[in-house]
Amino acid sequence: MTTTTTTELTFPLPRTHNTTVHAHLTLSKNHILLHLTTKTPEAASQPATLGSFVYALPPTGNHKNPLSTAIYVRESTLETATRIAKILAKRTGLPVYVGNSMSFASAGMGGGGMEEVEGVKGVVEVVCGEVEAWRKGATEGG
């Protein structure tokens, strides 16, 4: 069984024109490490900015909700990083590190609440799918 695997993913950001999410995902039997950013064709050659970095622990014992702490704070990305980290920790049962510099500014309505929710949902679905496939491959000996 491979104990760690790293994958780079690219997928469209919902409700945007030509904006993609770029994810660097490291899966381990002990934790998940996820770095997220968005790119538009106009900014494709520019480096991604450093966003917030959050750590979340899955619920245990009497705790019904994941616990999280911000390791590095950039106010514009902190809420999204925290939300993604907590959701992934709860769904996967693993501690999760999330670095997030995604921007929803290119979304149809300028990055409003619904667009951010859909973006978070898209990221969670993709990452959970990768975790499930990785776990399945690990249990099958592949």
C-alpha positions as CSV (number, residue, x, y, z in Angstrom):
1,M,0.0,0.0,0.0
2,T,1.3,3.4,-0.9
3,T,1.2,5.5,2.3
4,T,1.3,8.9,0.5
5,T,0.3,10.1,-2.9
6,T,0.3,13.5,-4.5
7,T,-1.9,14.7,-7.3
8,E,-2.3,17.9,-9.2
9,L,-5.9,18.7,-10.3
10,T,-7.5,21.3,-12.5
11,F,-11.2,21.8,-12.8
12,P,-13.6,24.6,-13.7
13,L,-14.8,27.0,-11.0
14,P,-18.6,26.9,-11.1
15,R,-20.5,29.9,-12.4
16,T,-17.4,31.5,-14.0
17,H,-16.2,32.0,-17.5
18,N,-12.7,30.6,-18.1
19,T,-11.7,30.4,-14.4
20,T,-10.2,27.2,-13.2
21,V,-9.3,25.8,-9.7
22,H,-5.8,24.4,-9.4
23,A,-5.3,22.0,-6.6
24,H,-2.2,20.3,-5.2
25,L,-3.5,17.4,-3.1
26,T,-1.4,15.1,-0.9
27,L,-3.2,12.1,0.6
28,S,-1.7,10.2,3.5
29,K,-3.1,7.6,5.8
30,N,-2.6,10.2,8.6
31,H,-3.7,13.5,7.0
32,I,-4.7,15.5,3.9
33,L,-2.7,18.4,2.5
34,L,-4.5,20.6,0.0
35,H,-3.4,23.8,-1.7
36,L,-5.9,25.7,-3.8
37,T,-5.8,28.6,-6.2
38,T,-7.7,29.9,-9.1
39,K,-6.5,31.1,-12.5
40,T,-8.0,33.0,-15.3
41,P,-6.5,33.1,-18.8
42,E,-5.5,36.8,-18.3
43,A,-3.5,35.9,-15.2
44,A,-2.2,32.5,-16.3
45,S,1.4,33.6,-16.3
46,Q,1.3,35.4,-12.9
47,P,2.3,33.5,-9.7
48,A,-0.5,32.7,-7.3
49,T,-0.7,34.8,-4.2
50,L,-0.2,33.3,-0.8
51,G,-3.6,32.8,0.9
52,S,-4.7,31.5,4.3
53,F,-3.5,28.2,5.7
54,V,-5.8,26.3,8.1
55,Y,-5.6,23.1,10.0
56,A,-8.7,21.1,11.0
57,L,-9.3,18.0,13.1
58,P,-12.2,15.6,12.6
59,P,-14.9,15.3,15.2
60,T,-14.0,12.9,18.0
61,G,-15.6,11.9,21.3
62,N,-18.1,14.5,22.5
63,H,-17.2,16.9,19.7
64,K,-19.8,17.0,17.0
65,N,-18.0,19.5,14.8
66,P,-14.4,19.6,13.5
67,L,-12.0,21.9,15.3
68,S,-9.8,24.2,13.3
69,T,-7.0,26.8,13.7
70,A,-5.6,29.3,11.3
71,I,-1.8,28.9,10.8
72,Y,-1.5,31.8,8.4
73,V,-4.2,34.4,7.9
74,R,-5.1,36.4,4.8
75,E,-8.6,37.8,5.7
76,S,-9.9,37.5,2.1
77,T,-9.3,33.7,2.0
78,L,-9.6,32.7,5.7
79,E,-13.3,31.8,5.8
80,T,-13.2,29.7,2.6
81,A,-10.1,27.9,3.8
82,T,-11.6,27.2,7.2
83,R,-14.9,25.9,5.7
84,I,-13.1,23.6,3.2
85,A,-10.8,22.2,5.9
86,K,-13.7,21.5,8.4
87,I,-15.9,19.9,5.8
88,L,-13.1,17.6,4.5
89,A,-12.0,16.7,8.1
90,K,-15.6,15.7,8.9
91,R,-16.2,13.7,5.7
92,T,-12.8,11.9,5.6
93,G,-12.2,11.5,9.3
94,L,-8.6,12.8,8.8
95,P,-6.8,15.9,9.9
96,V,-6.7,18.3,7.0
97,Y,-4.4,21.2,6.1
98,V,-5.8,23.6,3.5
99,G,-3.9,26.5,1.9
100,N,-6.3,28.7,0.0
101,S,-5.7,31.6,-2.4
102,M,-8.9,31.1,-4.5
103,S,-10.7,34.2,-5.7
104,F,-14.3,34.2,-6.8
105,A,-14.0,37.7,-8.3
106,S,-14.4,36.4,-11.8
107,A,-17.7,34.7,-11.0
108,G,-20.8,35.9,-12.8
109,M,-22.0,38.0,-9.9
110,G,-18.6,39.1,-8.7
111,G,-18.0,36.4,-6.1
112,G,-21.1,36.6,-4.0
113,G,-22.1,34.1,-1.3
114,M,-23.9,31.6,-3.6
115,E,-20.9,31.5,-6.0
116,E,-18.5,30.9,-3.1
117,V,-20.8,28.1,-1.7
118,E,-20.8,26.4,-5.1
119,G,-17.0,26.8,-5.4
120,V,-16.5,25.2,-2.0
121,K,-19.0,22.4,-2.9
122,G,-17.1,21.7,-6.1
123,V,-13.7,21.5,-4.4
124,V,-15.1,19.2,-1.7
125,E,-16.7,16.9,-4.3
126,V,-13.5,16.6,-6.3
127,V,-11.3,16.1,-3.2
128,C,-13.7,13.6,-1.6
129,G,-13.8,11.7,-4.9
130,E,-10.0,11.5,-4.9
131,V,-9.9,10.3,-1.3
132,E,-12.4,7.6,-2.0
133,A,-10.5,6.4,-5.1
134,W,-7.2,6.5,-3.2
135,R,-8.7,4.5,-0.3
136,K,-10.3,2.0,-2.6
137,G,-7.0,1.5,-4.4
138,A,-5.2,1.1,-1.1
139,T,-7.6,-1.6,0.1
140,E,-7.3,-3.5,-3.2
141,G,-3.6,-3.5,-3.0
142,G,-3.2,-1.1,-5.9
